[in-house]
Amino acid sequence: MLMIKDLIKGAGLKATPQRIAIYESMRKLGHACADMVVEDLREKYPTLTVATIYNVLESFVEAGLLVKRFSLNHKMYFDVNTYEHAHCYDTVHNHFIDIDDPELLKLVTDYISSKEIEHFEVEGIDIHITGKQK
């Protein structure tokens, strides 16, 4: 497994201690908004602001290290898992759960690919199932 420092450098970014800490936090959290990362890093990096962390997370998205996830609580979440997969989103706890189901992805992709959506060009498919945990 690549070291986080090498992963960040390989994505064309400078591997600063703050970036390394933020990516480590994302690996631990899996799916998180900037507030969650601030809380996770508060003790070790008390001067890191939500704005700084959000900017670093956005730079990770641009570099392909994270993927954005939209939530119903009006916060941007980031996903450390950049491979193709679906999600269940718990609307009560604002929590994402990965669904690794290649058959589901293929089924939806094949269906959408066979359709012509008027005035729209499909760039990708993001399966996001909402509900609440039992």
Secondary structure, 3 states (H helix, E strand, C coil): CCCHHHHHHHCCCCCCHHHHHHHHHHHHHCEECHHHHHHHHCCCCCCCCHHHHHHHHHHHHHCCCCEEEECCCCCEEEECCCCCCEEEEECCCCEEEEECCHHHHHHHHHHHHCCCCCCCCCCCCCCEEEECCC
